């Protein structure tokens, strides 16, 4: 069965075998350039802030991924301590290797200034999938820009925008969301129209909460933010037939059903945040929605490396019982050790048959099945990271 057929069965709810695996493709599962600097072939990065690598299809496949990347390419920030300004007019500063916004162009702006704020012109180079690789993996398109709420925060300053909501300054908040919506649709339109073929999956990413709670009350989210998200996703549906993977970090359990009702096919969540236990999240979402990268593939790979059978049994059973799933790291990877763990976790998963996985799902951990998969993994030659 081809990978696209497996994806189609997964989307239709008919696939019960081992999950598809996504490693190294997007800002959600990618590899930061600092983790494997030898893979940085030129100045382009796949994400302007995370500085993830735009891996080639063959590199993704060697990692053990069933997915390959397409999407915009970005010039990396200049490696100095001086601030730089992005395409939206936000100023960023590097601090201990990480970038943080330090200046927001619309922080003190009035309604008129927001309405007339210039939109970015999209002229980025696009990473294309070579014709010979288009059937070698499932093509996943990275998010070309931040999401509605994230972009509004970047332009206004998070605290100022949250004050706008709390103080019922609806005209300002709505103007920022309108600007963001139009700019995001333009970015997706530019990316998708630059591709020779439509991707199989597109990422839409928008953080909606902290590690221990939401940015807004559920009612404020439903009354102000969710209608814009619905409109945005409706616009994306007009641009592409691709399945939509919705990502959000944070403790957003109170609005999980609201997100599910937006009609997305895949959801990528921060299952380390407060109240976001993967099995509890699975029970709250419709069975038709695929959990993407919400099980800890790197932790699974590390447990296999240490032959920690109790930990392995817990993680692989959780993966099976939270199906339908696509396995992947919980976040983009910032060390070679994380990458190696993801590779090993992927190799381990591939040593389960459809019947094995079905037993894990409906019975629970079966010792001989798990032990056999461990031994097969250790007898499998894994790719050497330095040779990727």
Secondary structure, DSSP 8 states (H G I E B T S, - for coil): --HHHHHHHHHHT---SS-EE--SSSTTT-BBTTTSGGG--SSEESSTTT-B----HHHHHHHT-SEEEEEE-EE---SSSS-EE-TTS-EEEEETTEEEEEE-TTTT--HHHHHT---------EE---GGGTTTSEEEE--SS--HHHHHHHHH-HHHHHHHHHTT-HHHHHHHHHHHHHHHHHHHHHHHHTSSS--SEEEEE---B-SSSBSS-HHHIIIIIHHHHHHHHHHHHHH--SEEEEEE-S--GGGHHHHHTTT-SEEEE-TTSTT--HHHHHHHS-TTSEEEEEEEHHHHHHHHHTT-HHHHHHHHHHHHHT-SEEEE-SS-B-SHHHHHHHHHHHHHHTT--HHHHHHHHHT---HHHHHHHHHHHHTS----GGG-
